[in-house]
Amino acid sequence: MMKVTFFTESVVCCAARIGILSGFERFPNLSFETPLLLTYTKGGSVPHLTKDVFKMVTSEQQLLSVSLSSTILMADSIKELNISFADFVGMKDYLNLLSIHDPADTTNSGFQQLDSISIWPRTGRSRLTAKKYMELVQTFKPDLYVALCDGDTNINSSAKRVSNAVDRSKILLEQCLSIHQDSGMLKSTGILDGLHNNGPSVQNISSKLIKHVVQHTTNLLPADKIRASMGCWNPATVLDLIELGVDIFDSSYPYIISEQSQALVFMCDDDSCENQCVISVTNKRYKEDFSPICMKCACLTCRNHTRAYLHHLQHTREMLGSVLLMIHNIHYYLTFFAAIRDGLKNGTFDQFQTKIRLKYATTNFK
């Protein structure tokens, strides 16, 4: 029986690093380089993209991020059929990581109890004890999962609330680990694990506000343990978190940008992008702009469609508009993470980070 492993040559706890995540039972020959982008899903599917379209966006194997809050209503059917979640949603070609909350939706605050946390599917509040959560993990059979924890903290949380969250997370983690170790089904499944309450507002959190907490945490962790930070952090903050030793992120940010009718252009130096981070295709200035979103982007959207067409689709509320924006934004963000890994390998990460930081510090959204 295989066990998911993480290897890095870095011996420094709080520093940017390249690593290898491997040892997956379903795909024993597959490995992922970190820093790694998890592909965000809702209900097990990439928003706005069919499986076939997603394969056109990238032919490389991806690790999907699946939130329990968007999938818990499937649990009874999955259990009755006695199949994995990946089989149930038709995504067995991809590995998946089960997380607790949907990083693109703001988590309702203040509903935690001594032995449980709350999630919010469409039907309302659902309480999760360690026992119930681990039963769901065994039902879903993910390749990786996040240990149950109390992440209901943010910049405004009191010291008492933070202390209670830490104590509750420690208790829940110990209970989850005990069940994990006693379960023959889960022995080959890897475990991963505040700062925020999820949702679109996370993109506005400055890395300066969380730097001390992340530094303190990563310095306490062994260098050979992988670190994940879910949430729609903006690219400048992602680079700062990578600099502090964080290895895994999710793609809820490009999804949020797509939902706001915007397209990512933060890596582009072409004059047509006007030194922006994103462009809003609903802006009337693009009504007769027959250039692609980004001249240097090789995605399907940029190769075949114009800003004017996207402007038309968004104003007529055609479904294709969201599809084309999602294709571009996911492709662009995957390219961003490939550039990060290349920068760490060839020693240009600092210059790349400075460029993106400057872009986000001075941008005016168009």
Secondary structure as GFF3:
##gff-version 3
##sequence-region A 1 366
A	DSSP	beta_strand	5	8	.	.	.	ID=ss1
A	DSSP	beta_strand	19	22	.	.	.	ID=ss2
A	DSSP	beta_strand	31	34	.	.	.	ID=ss3
A	DSSP	beta_strand	36	40	.	.	.	ID=ss4
A	DSSP	alpha_helix	51	57	.	.	.	ID=ss5
A	DSSP	beta_strand	63	67	.	.	.	ID=ss6
A	DSSP	three_ten_helix	68	70	.	.	.	ID=ss7
A	DSSP	three_ten_helix	72	74	.	.	.	ID=ss8
A	DSSP	alpha_helix	75	81	.	.	.	ID=ss9
A	DSSP	alpha_helix	85	88	.	.	.	ID=ss10
A	DSSP	beta_strand	95	99	.	.	.	ID=ss11
A	DSSP	beta_strand	116	119	.	.	.	ID=ss12
A	DSSP	beta_strand	126	129	.	.	.	ID=ss13
A	DSSP	alpha_helix	130	140	.	.	.	ID=ss14
A	DSSP	beta_strand	144	146	.	.	.	ID=ss15
A	DSSP	alpha_helix	159	182	.	.	.	ID=ss16
A	DSSP	beta_strand	190	192	.	.	.	ID=ss17
A	DSSP	three_ten_helix	200	204	.	.	.	ID=ss18
A	DSSP	alpha_helix	207	220	.	.	.	ID=ss19
A	DSSP	alpha_helix	235	243	.	.	.	ID=ss20
A	DSSP	beta_strand	248	250	.	.	.	ID=ss21
A	DSSP	alpha_helix	252	259	.	.	.	ID=ss22
A	DSSP	beta_strand	262	264	.	.	.	ID=ss23
A	DSSP	three_ten_helix	271	273	.	.	.	ID=ss24
A	DSSP	beta_strand	278	280	.	.	.	ID=ss25
A	DSSP	three_ten_helix	284	286	.	.	.	ID=ss26
A	DSSP	alpha_helix	300	304	.	.	.	ID=ss27
A	DSSP	alpha_helix	307	315	.	.	.	ID=ss28
A	DSSP	alpha_helix	319	346	.	.	.	ID=ss29
A	DSSP	alpha_helix	349	362	.	.	.	ID=ss30
###
